[in-house]
Amino acid sequence: MIDVRTEEVLQGALDRLIVASGGLGATAAVRCEGLGSWTGASGSLDLERQTAMPSDARFPIYSITKSVIAVCVLRLAELRALALDEPISRWVAGLPFGDDVSLRRLLNHTAGVPNYSTLPEQIAALKASPGEAWTFEQFVEHSCQRGLDFSPGEGWCYSNTGYALLKRAVELANATSFAEAVQQHVAGPLGHTATEVVEGRAAFEKLAPGFGREFNRDAELEDVRFVYDPGWVAHGLVSSTAAEIVEFYQALFGGKLVQRASLAEMTQLVRVPGDHPPAVSPSYGLGLMSDPAGIYGPDYSHGGGGPGYSLYAGCHLDFSGRRVSAAVFCNTDEMNAEQLWYGVLAALHPELGETLALI
């Protein structure tokens, strides 16, 4: 295990970050190669009773699910059930795309498929009926029938729609539900019991409370679990704990989930347009965000944000000579989990001092 002194440093850093951010509550986890792991929590689980946040609280991980989908795709490619460079049209009929819209390009967001999250009709529908999500067919109709935003391979734009198509390909190639695929290729091999797909409103309501104002007429914080349908996350929504997601990334880069050749495919990076501080060279692989010129060295990570929650997790391959993974899960969408993630890591890198604690 991580020594007691380091545990105290990490817990103290998380406590200070929650206070400084003005946020409600968060869980965090760190796993250091050769040294062990730490899991902590700070702040409140809820608004009214101010129950202490438990360190094993289960959260919807939103777009961190993309890393899970990518692992499923790579495992199926290893099993020759699908191929990275085959067209998505092999798996989803009726798409107005050519063969150059491949699974690989959907994975790294270079396919040009429009992102449903930015479409005016989706935004309006979500606002009008947050408790009743579109079907997969509706997402495809509204997003894909308008054509591509750019020629495949000639641009980059984050697309949730692309991952909804990948989820369908995983289901068909695996001949199971998405939930069963995640169990078979991710949760099962790692022995995880908290990592599972959120299937429906009842399952969503069992997770840690998440607070936001997006659907409240008076713009007051409310628990989104009782007003939001997780089906609005069309690529599927995995739930987990900070500790299990840290183990997921640590295992991925420790060679326990995919073969070395598959990991090499996942970490082939495309430079993301624009500036995205604190990233120095923001890039994207297959289901992985990355900053190859990061302040702590190269990292592979992913953020997750949606109604009620903010999350960030990932792995540094050479953090002071060790592979270190960390995660921070916040129970309000008004917090910035990425900032807290850097702040927790700063506690493990004291020579950087307080300058990085509140980036």
Steps between C-alpha positions, in 0.01 A plus 500: 500500500597864459662612827297682763680831446417500128139408575479799734649727233251380238200529731609847609539609139151372411347674802663832408399468136133440587495806726684719248273392214185576698371162394281247672685169518740268319669163513855443382737210451868459418693186410881505482693218337694315766369715786131421527180699496300761685130582490347803667197724511418850613196722535135399492307230321179704503368853542258489790636246748865567405586134537874439473602386153596128512818405316327207329211703354397386152478769233386510138830552320353664187767530226760299688278226357676570169819341635294193596343484152844525341626206706198295391567585134870412529423169673251412226761592240745264671234229478448584130133574561549842339783711353607854580514609138173352385207736434237561765243434227579130543333519840242778469279495192367806321784740578570751220877450541767346284740225602749762623291551816680224685490377858850644553392846386194488722724403793734798450233747385641548149198354316308826465175361646298787654483513879140470617578695819539823302194464276228760567225239474670274756559790739135602469372145548716446808381825654135421427506134611810419710326190636428346159804434283512450125535149362818391322316539171407858583859587589615353168225674303569845641880471501599288204247577228634856470829368364854539629656813649823436307660234284615203708862532606516869411389655827427438865184563697381329817194292418276322748304372201807313378520313829129418489571329167800320655285378788260342250795337319624356830158355575470337158860373479481359853147364445400635842367813663746781570472419871608141437788616279629730775478216751679259266783725384552745788330444835527121503874474424572760769268347759306825525153501652417872487577547130185434300277658239217721626188356343202726558376754750475257793870410475595867464313589820711251699823691431649779709284815486606750234401863509444750221278791396448417133146367532378708795257781417635713785864421414548336839717197562302177485580130496498419129449127556127556528455725196758378245482189283848345462392391153593849385858369514457312174837324511404329825569601856728300727495548876794434728704615798812715486703203628381260229555752220853562626558124492353492148755749365785345698411156364459629144851643495634204694404268215214325682207595274629512142806371321809717453422553130148613587631745760734640235196557278314673783788739566551617143410865546333771294565861601178667613437846349521804724626558851372300794697605808655366712582250223815604314439287190136380518458182298266203461563130440242222487267579788776684681578866552871569523759767559834362380672818622319514834634668810540159666615329182281319247154410624202309366168590652138592445253743647135444566243773535124511490198603702586484870856372483859582400769232476858454386732199501812376331851360510851649496749248367804663659403706802826542690606163363176311567173427321239695693125512440257737669130587493281772647119473494287803599128496580409831340552617143610840633834354610795443268630150564798550269626785717464287810675211323804719435483626857506148645792407276684813613494362853707206373743732321605744776772670296222654292366652819170678531521651150311207350259437782228723355569520128 
